[in-house]
């Protein structure tokens, strides 16, 4: 069953207005679905109540895995699979293994970061044929700062919401249906 929720789009002319709106909407118990801005706005993460990202953990995991695989494969090759005595050095001359070990570490850390970004951002291709959502406001990539507020239950009061928007000095308030 497809559940529908009502999304209210509130546009502002300045980034400060959008940050203030996010603070005020959260203080009044409204759910902020997303904020669209033409550039990154300092303080918006805190205003929306977003957690700190766990993307560095994926990078660390990929880096540690790459380091273990890079050094491990070279050590196995030099000591077990094809041991060669070159210039009287031992089979495991660790300084010679550092460049390749470092490169594999960086490679797997980068690949793990990109994979985690795709998974966490739900950017993987969809097999359901669902169409991508449209922009909430036509000028959001130019000069508008748009806060999307979700109306999920009966406790949402449109009159109270519109009074908050007037108090904040919103340049435009739009209502639209969205399939979730």
Buried (B, 14 or more C-beta within 10 A) or exposed (E): EEEEBBBBBBBBBBBEBBBBBBBBBBEEEBBBBBBBBBEEBEBBBEBBEEEEEEBEEBBEBBBBBBBBBBBEBBBEBBEEEEEEEEEEEEBEEEEEBEEEBBEBBBBBBBBBBEEBEEEEEEEEEEEEEEEEEEEBBEEBEEEBBBBBBBBEEEEBEEEEBBEBBEEBEBBBBEEEEBEE
